[in-house]
Amino acid sequence: MGSFLTVAKRCSAMASSRDIGKSIRELRKARRLTQRSLGELVDRSEDAISQIERGVNIPTIETLASISSALGVSLDQLMHADDGMISDERARLLSRANSILATLPDNHLAIALEQISLLAKLNKN
């Protein structure tokens, strides 16, 4: 939960509710989801998603976490999407990876995480 609070603090300093809403809308559309279907994935109404996307309603960190998970991006990516909006292809790949990882048993998930961490280290060099 500590990471959620860190992201929430960064969110308030770096992204307005309109920026977050715009990011959610763009990511949702990139995944060909309707407001209704995203709402169903995160247990929110179509109207609630509409209000979030327009910046009218500021979602709780729990709702943001649910939305980021449903869209296949991290909270950090959701908060900083305007810093460099991810491509549709990258968003699709991240969403697919998240979906696959979510189906793995814990022991396989730990292995996958280790492998991804190693790839990330190689990419930095």
C-alpha positions in Angstrom: 0.0 0.0 0.0 3.0 2.3 0.5 3.6 2.5 -3.2 0.0 3.6 -3.8 0.5 6.4 -1.3 3.7 7.5 -3.0 2.0 7.5 -6.4 -0.9 9.4 -5.0 1.4 12.1 -3.6 3.2 12.4 -6.9 -0.1 12.5 -8.7 -1.3 15.5 -6.8 1.9 17.3 -7.6 2.3 16.3 -11.2 -1.1 15.6 -12.8 -4.4 17.4 -12.7 -7.7 15.5 -12.6 -8.1 16.5 -16.3 -4.7 15.1 -17.2 -5.5 11.8 -15.5 -8.9 11.7 -17.1 -7.4 12.4 -20.6 -4.8 9.6 -20.0 -7.6 7.1 -19.0 -9.7 8.1 -22.0 -6.8 7.6 -24.4 -5.7 4.3 -22.9 -9.3 3.1 -22.9 -9.8 4.0 -26.5 -6.5 2.4 -27.5 -7.8 -0.8 -26.0 -11.1 -0.4 -27.8 -13.1 -0.4 -24.6 -16.2 1.6 -24.0 -16.8 3.6 -20.9 -19.4 1.0 -19.9 -17.0 -1.9 -20.4 -14.2 -0.2 -18.5 -16.7 0.6 -15.7 -17.7 -3.1 -15.5 -14.1 -4.1 -15.2 -13.5 -1.8 -12.3 -17.0 -2.0 -10.7 -17.9 1.6 -11.5 -20.8 3.0 -13.5 -20.4 4.3 -17.1 -21.3 7.8 -15.7 -18.5 7.5 -13.1 -16.0 6.7 -15.8 -17.2 9.6 -17.9 -16.9 12.0 -15.0 -13.3 10.7 -14.3 -12.3 11.1 -17.9 -13.7 14.7 -18.0 -11.9 15.6 -14.8 -15.1 16.3 -13.1 -14.7 13.6 -10.4 -11.3 12.8 -8.8 -11.1 9.0 -8.3 -9.7 7.4 -5.2 -6.3 5.8 -5.3 -8.1 2.4 -5.1 -10.2 3.2 -8.2 -7.1 4.5 -10.0 -5.3 1.2 -9.2 -8.3 -0.8 -10.5 -8.4 1.3 -13.7 -4.6 1.0 -14.3 -4.8 -2.7 -13.8 -7.8 -3.0 -16.2 -5.9 -0.9 -18.8 -2.7 -2.9 -18.3 -0.5 -0.1 -17.2 1.1 0.9 -13.9 -0.2 3.7 -11.7 2.9 5.6 -12.5 2.3 5.2 -16.3 -1.3 6.4 -15.8 -0.2 9.4 -13.8 2.5 10.4 -16.2 1.0 9.5 -19.6 1.2 13.1 -20.8 5.0 13.0 -20.2 5.2 10.8 -23.2 2.0 8.9 -24.0 2.8 5.3 -24.7 2.2 4.0 -28.1 -0.9 1.9 -28.9 1.4 -1.1 -29.6 3.2 -0.7 -26.3 -0.1 -0.3 -24.5 -1.4 -3.4 -26.2 1.7 -5.4 -25.3 1.6 -4.2 -21.7 -2.1 -5.1 -21.4 -1.4 -8.6 -22.9 1.5 -9.2 -20.5 -0.5 -8.1 -17.6 -3.4 -10.5 -18.6 -1.0 -13.4 -18.9 0.8 -12.7 -15.7 -2.5 -12.5 -13.8 -3.2 -16.1 -14.7 0.0 -17.5 -13.4 0.3 -19.3 -10.0 2.4 -17.5 -7.5 5.5 -19.6 -8.0 5.5 -19.1 -11.8 4.7 -15.4 -11.3 7.9 -15.1 -9.1 9.9 -16.7 -11.9 8.4 -14.4 -14.5 9.2 -11.4 -12.4 12.8 -12.4 -12.0 13.1 -12.9 -15.7 11.6 -9.5 -16.5 13.9 -7.9 -13.9 16.9 -9.4 -15.6 15.7 -8.2 -19.0 15.2 -4.7 -17.6 18.8 -4.8 -16.2 20.1 -5.8 -19.6 18.2 -3.0 -21.2 19.8 -0.4 -18.9 23.3 -1.5 -20.0 
